[in-house]
Amino acid sequence: MDDRANALLKVLIERYIADGQPVGSRTLSTIFDFSPATIRNVMAELEGLGLIHSPHTSAGRIPTPKGYRLFVDRLLAAERFERPDARNLSQYLPFDEPNRAVSSAASLLSNLSQFAGVVLAPKKAQTFRQIEFIRLSDKRVLLIIVTPDGDVQNRILFVPRDYLEQELVEASNFFNQHFSGMSFESVKLALSQELSSLQVDISRLMQQAVDVGSHQPDSEEAVVIAGESKLLNVSEMVADMDRLRRLFSLFEKKTDLLHLLDVSSQADGVQIYIGGDSQLLPLDDVSVITAPYGVDGKVVGTLGVIGPSRMAYDRVIPIVDITARLLSNALSHHSAS
């Protein structure tokens, strides 16, 4: 695309975001010093590239997910944002209570953007004081995990062969003697060196116990959501009740949301997912802007804003970015104190 087409696409999308109405060639002719024929030709070119389309016959044009993607990628590359004042916002994130800081961050995102704010809470390292293996049947073994706080958790292991009671006692004793007080993630690293002295079958059982113990159910991977009701004030959301139902189903089930936030935590900086353009977001006309946050320089979670694709990206992107930095500061401050 040449500069003329790029400029016209940028203005068209900005006008549509501001007004919510399809943009026609007559509107664009009041902004650009081009002939109506030239503008129509450029719009036809943009439509042919799949960047804009007409929602109705004889109407103006609106951006497609592909058009939004091109728009936000160039916006991110330019990085010309008016950032909120971090000093004024930091008062909303309590530095002495990590759990409240996470929920406060979700509320802050929602209040500033007027859309839904979401935070994937830090994953807690699953540590144990003691474990025990108990035979349930020839193919099932009960794994009992006692945490340092005294909580008891049970997991069922499906095993390839029948283990003798003495073998299960041996595996439990080995685990408790060598690894008590450690996290399962730490045990994973140490197991490869320690297990060479054990039978292969017992090694497999213990590897399976570590895998199951280190996995946290979705309910423990807390996704904090605030301000979902604000999306009811977005005209294009309310106009399509089926899409609105699917969006609130996304909030309720959280599985797809968990996956998207987990993937985005592995990327650097602000990420933008546009429904219809990203496979991670199965809803058209919905966008998610995310940024990772961390503790002492290590990424521990992700936060973001969920709203319509027709949002003021130049306003919302810095809100997400600065909130991620503030939450990182609050959690790092607590870990150091």
C-alpha positions as CSV (number, residue, x, y, z in Angstrom):
1,M,0.0,0.0,0.0
2,D,1.2,3.5,-0.7
3,D,1.2,6.4,1.7
4,R,-2.1,7.7,0.4
5,A,-3.9,4.4,1.2
6,N,-2.2,4.1,4.6
7,A,-3.3,7.7,5.5
8,L,-6.8,7.1,4.4
9,L,-7.1,3.8,6.3
10,K,-5.8,5.4,9.5
11,V,-8.3,8.3,9.3
12,L,-11.2,6.0,8.4
13,I,-10.5,3.7,11.4
14,E,-10.0,6.7,13.8
15,R,-13.4,8.2,12.6
16,Y,-15.2,4.9,13.0
17,I,-13.7,4.4,16.5
18,A,-14.8,7.9,17.5
19,D,-18.3,7.9,15.9
20,G,-19.3,4.3,15.5
21,Q,-20.7,5.0,12.1
22,P,-19.6,3.7,8.7
23,V,-17.3,6.2,7.0
24,G,-18.1,7.2,3.4
25,S,-16.1,8.8,0.7
26,R,-17.9,12.1,1.2
27,T,-16.7,12.3,4.8
28,L,-13.1,11.5,3.8
29,S,-13.2,14.1,1.0
30,T,-13.7,16.9,3.6
31,I,-10.4,15.7,5.3
32,F,-8.2,14.9,2.3
33,D,-7.4,17.1,-0.7
34,F,-8.2,14.2,-3.1
35,S,-10.9,14.0,-5.7
36,P,-14.0,11.9,-4.9
37,A,-13.0,9.5,-7.6
38,T,-9.5,9.0,-6.1
39,I,-11.0,8.4,-2.7
40,R,-13.4,5.8,-4.1
41,N,-10.5,4.1,-5.9
42,V,-8.4,3.9,-2.8
43,M,-11.3,2.6,-0.7
44,A,-11.9,0.0,-3.4
45,E,-8.2,-1.0,-3.0
46,L,-8.5,-1.2,0.7
47,E,-11.6,-3.3,0.4
48,G,-9.9,-5.6,-2.0
49,L,-7.1,-6.1,0.5
50,G,-9.6,-7.1,3.1
51,L,-8.9,-4.1,5.4
52,I,-12.4,-2.5,5.2
53,H,-15.9,-3.7,4.2
54,S,-19.4,-2.3,3.8
55,P,-21.8,-3.5,6.5
56,H,-24.8,-2.6,4.3
57,T,-25.4,-1.9,0.6
58,S,-24.7,1.7,-0.3
59,A,-23.3,2.4,3.2
60,G,-19.9,3.7,4.1
61,R,-17.0,1.4,5.2
62,I,-15.9,0.0,8.5
63,P,-12.6,-1.8,9.4
64,T,-12.3,-5.5,9.3
65,P,-10.3,-7.5,12.0
66,K,-7.4,-7.4,9.5
67,G,-7.7,-3.7,9.2
68,Y,-7.7,-3.2,12.9
69,R,-4.6,-5.5,13.2
70,L,-2.7,-3.3,10.7
71,F,-3.8,-0.2,12.5
72,V,-2.8,-1.3,16.0
73,D,0.5,-2.8,14.8
74,R,1.5,0.6,13.4
75,L,0.2,2.3,16.5
76,L,2.4,0.1,18.7
77,A,5.4,0.7,16.5
78,A,5.0,4.5,16.8
79,E,4.6,4.4,20.6
80,R,3.1,7.9,20.7
81,F,0.8,7.5,23.6
82,E,-0.3,9.9,26.3
83,R,0.4,8.0,29.4
84,P,-1.6,8.3,32.7
85,D,0.2,9.8,35.6
86,A,1.5,6.8,37.6
87,R,1.9,8.9,40.8
88,N,-1.9,9.5,40.9
89,L,-2.8,5.9,40.1
90,S,-0.4,4.1,42.5
91,Q,-2.6,5.0,45.5
92,Y,-5.2,2.6,44.1
93,L,-2.9,-0.4,44.5
94,P,-2.1,-1.4,48.1
95,F,1.6,-2.2,48.5
96,D,1.2,-4.3,51.6
97,E,-1.5,-6.7,50.5
98,P,-0.7,-8.7,47.3
99,N,-4.2,-10.3,47.0
100,R,-5.9,-6.9,47.2
101,A,-3.3,-5.4,44.8
102,V,-4.4,-8.0,42.1
103,S,-8.1,-7.3,42.5
104,S,-7.5,-3.6,42.7
105,A,-5.6,-3.7,39.4
106,A,-8.6,-5.4,37.7
107,S,-10.9,-2.6,39.0
108,L,-8.4,0.1,38.0
109,L,-8.2,-1.2,34.5
110,S,-12.0,-1.3,34.2
111,N,-12.5,2.1,35.7
112,L,-9.9,3.8,33.5
113,S,-10.9,2.1,30.2
114,Q,-14.7,1.8,30.9
115,F,-14.5,-1.8,29.7
116,A,-13.8,-5.1,31.6
117,G,-10.5,-5.4,33.5
118,V,-8.9,-8.8,33.9
119,V,-5.9,-10.1,35.9
120,L,-4.4,-13.6,35.8
121,A,-3.2,-13.9,39.4
122,P,0.3,-15.2,40.2
123,K,0.6,-18.9,40.3
124,K,1.5,-20.1,43.7
125,A,4.4,-22.6,43.9
126,Q,2.9,-25.9,45.1
127,T,5.1,-27.0,48.0
128,F,4.6,-30.0,50.2
129,R,5.7,-31.1,53.7
130,Q,4.9,-34.8,53.1
131,I,3.4,-37.1,50.5
132,E,2.0,-40.6,50.6
133,F,1.1,-43.1,48.0
134,I,-1.8,-45.5,48.7
135,R,-2.9,-48.3,46.4
136,L,-6.6,-48.0,45.3
137,S,-6.6,-50.8,42.6
138,D,-4.3,-52.4,40.1
139,K,-4.4,-49.3,37.9
140,R,-4.9,-46.5,40.4
141,V,-2.8,-45.0,43.2
142,L,-4.0,-42.2,45.6
143,L,-1.4,-39.4,46.0
144,I,-1.9,-37.6,49.3
145,I,-0.1,-34.2,49.5
146,V,0.3,-32.4,52.9
147,T,1.2,-28.8,52.5
148,P,3.4,-26.8,54.9
149,D,0.2,-25.2,56.3
150,G,-1.2,-28.6,57.1
151,D,-3.8,-28.7,54.2
152,V,-4.4,-32.1,52.7
153,Q,-4.9,-32.5,49.0
154,N,-5.7,-35.7,47.1
155,R,-4.8,-36.7,43.5
156,I,-5.5,-39.9,41.7
157,L,-2.7,-41.4,39.6
158,F,-3.6,-43.8,36.8
159,V,-0.6,-46.2,36.7
160,P,0.5,-48.7,34.0
161,R,1.0,-51.6,36.5
162,D,0.0,-52.8,39.9
163,Y,2.4,-51.6,42.6
164,L,3.2,-53.5,45.8
165,E,2.5,-51.7,49.1
166,Q,6.2,-51.9,49.9
167,E,7.1,-50.2,46.6
168,L,4.7,-47.3,47.4
169,V,6.1,-47.0,50.9
170,E,9.6,-46.9,49.5
171,A,8.6,-44.2,47.0
172,S,6.9,-42.1,49.7
173,N,9.9,-42.3,52.0
174,F,12.3,-41.4,49.2
175,F,10.2,-38.3,48.4
176,N,9.9,-37.1,52.0
177,Q,13.5,-37.7,52.8
178,H,15.0,-35.9,49.8
179,F,12.4,-33.3,48.9
180,S,10.2,-32.3,51.9
181,G,9.6,-28.5,52.0
182,M,10.4,-28.0,48.3
183,S,8.1,-27.0,45.5
184,F,7.1,-29.6,42.9
185,E,8.8,-27.4,40.2
186,S,12.0,-27.6,42.2
187,V,11.6,-31.4,42.6
188,K,11.4,-31.7,38.8
189,L,14.9,-30.3,38.4
190,A,16.4,-32.6,41.1
191,L,14.6,-35.8,40.2
192,S,16.7,-36.7,37.1
193,Q,19.8,-36.9,39.2
194,E,18.3,-38.7,42.2
195,L,16.2,-41.3,40.4
196,S,19.1,-43.2,38.9
197,S,19.3,-45.3,42.1
198,L,15.7,-46.4,41.9
199,Q,13.9,-49.0,39.8
200,V,12.6,-47.6,36.5
201,D,8.9,-48.3,37.4
202,I,9.2,-46.4,40.7
203,S,10.9,-43.6,38.9
204,R,7.9,-43.3,36.5
205,L,5.5,-43.2,39.5
206,M,7.4,-40.4,41.1
207,Q,7.7,-38.4,37.9
208,Q,3.9,-38.8,37.5
209,A,3.4,-37.6,41.1
210,V,5.5,-34.5,40.4
211,D,3.6,-33.7,37.2
212,V,0.2,-34.0,38.9
213,G,1.4,-32.1,42.0
214,S,2.8,-29.2,40.1
215,H,-0.4,-28.8,38.0
216,Q,-2.9,-26.4,39.6
217,P,-6.6,-26.8,38.8
218,D,-8.2,-23.9,36.9
219,S,-10.0,-22.8,40.1
220,E,-6.6,-22.2,41.7
221,E,-5.3,-20.2,38.7
222,A,-7.4,-17.3,39.7
223,V,-8.7,-15.0,37.0
224,V,-9.9,-11.8,38.5
225,I,-12.5,-9.9,36.4
226,A,-13.9,-6.5,37.1
227,G,-16.4,-4.3,35.3
228,E,-18.1,-6.9,33.0
229,S,-21.3,-4.9,33.3
230,K,-19.6,-1.9,31.7
231,L,-19.7,-3.8,28.3
232,L,-23.5,-3.4,28.5
233,N,-23.0,0.3,27.8
234,V,-21.3,-0.5,24.5
235,S,-23.9,-0.1,21.7
236,E,-22.5,-2.7,19.3
237,M,-22.3,-5.2,22.1
238,V,-25.9,-4.8,23.2
239,A,-27.1,-4.8,19.5
240,D,-25.9,-8.4,19.1
241,M,-27.3,-10.4,22.1
242,D,-25.8,-13.7,20.8
243,R,-22.3,-12.2,20.8
244,L,-22.9,-10.7,24.2
245,R,-24.0,-14.1,25.6
246,R,-20.8,-15.8,24.2
247,L,-18.7,-13.0,25.7
248,F,-20.2,-13.5,29.2
249,S,-19.8,-17.3,28.7
250,L,-16.1,-16.5,28.2
251,F,-16.1,-14.7,31.5
252,E,-18.0,-17.5,33.3
253,K,-16.1,-20.6,32.0
254,K,-12.7,-18.8,31.9
255,T,-10.9,-21.6,30.1
256,D,-10.3,-19.7,26.8
257,L,-9.5,-16.6,28.8
258,L,-7.0,-18.5,30.9
259,H,-5.3,-19.9,27.8
260,L,-5.1,-16.4,26.2
261,L,-3.6,-14.8,29.3
262,D,-1.2,-17.7,29.8
263,V,0.1,-17.4,26.3
264,S,0.4,-13.6,26.5
265,S,2.5,-13.8,29.7
266,Q,5.2,-15.5,27.6
267,A,5.4,-12.5,25.3
268,D,7.2,-9.2,25.8
269,G,5.3,-6.0,26.5
270,V,1.8,-5.1,25.4
271,Q,0.0,-7.6,23.2
272,I,-3.3,-7.0,21.3
273,Y,-5.6,-9.8,20.3
274,I,-8.4,-9.0,17.9
275,G,-11.4,-11.3,17.5
276,G,-11.7,-12.6,14.0
277,D,-7.9,-12.1,13.5
278,S,-6.5,-14.1,16.4
279,Q,-7.2,-17.8,16.9
280,L,-6.8,-17.3,20.7
281,L,-9.9,-15.0,20.7
282,P,-12.9,-16.8,19.2
283,L,-15.3,-13.8,19.3
284,D,-15.7,-11.3,16.5
285,D,-15.7,-7.6,17.2
286,V,-14.0,-8.1,20.6
287,S,-10.4,-7.1,21.4
288,V,-8.1,-7.9,24.4
289,I,-5.1,-5.8,25.3
290,T,-2.7,-7.5,27.7
291,A,0.7,-6.9,29.3
292,P,2.7,-9.1,31.7
293,Y,3.6,-8.1,35.2
294,G,6.2,-9.5,37.5
295,V,7.9,-9.7,40.9
296,D,11.5,-8.6,41.1
297,G,11.9,-8.8,37.3
298,K,10.3,-12.3,36.9
299,V,7.0,-12.5,35.0
300,V,4.3,-14.0,37.3
301,G,1.1,-13.1,35.5
302,T,-0.8,-11.1,33.0
303,L,-3.4,-8.4,33.1
304,G,-5.5,-6.6,30.4
305,V,-8.7,-5.0,29.2
306,I,-11.5,-6.7,27.3
307,G,-13.7,-4.5,25.1
308,P,-15.1,-4.0,21.6
309,S,-12.7,-4.0,18.7
310,R,-14.0,-0.4,18.2
311,M,-12.0,1.0,21.1
312,A,-9.6,3.9,21.4
313,Y,-6.4,1.8,21.3
314,D,-4.2,4.9,21.8
315,R,-5.9,5.5,25.1
316,V,-6.3,1.9,26.4
317,I,-2.8,0.6,25.5
318,P,-1.0,3.0,27.9
319,I,-3.6,2.2,30.6
320,V,-2.7,-1.5,30.4
321,D,1.0,-0.8,30.2
322,I,1.1,1.5,33.3
323,T,-1.2,-0.7,35.4
324,A,1.2,-3.7,34.7
325,R,4.1,-1.6,35.9
326,L,2.3,-0.4,39.0
327,L,1.2,-4.0,39.9
328,S,4.8,-5.2,39.4
329,N,6.0,-2.4,41.7
330,A,3.4,-3.2,44.4
331,L,4.2,-7.0,44.4
332,S,8.0,-6.4,44.3
333,H,7.7,-3.9,47.2
334,H,5.8,-6.5,49.2
335,S,8.3,-9.3,48.5
336,A,11.2,-7.1,49.6
337,S,9.6,-6.1,52.8
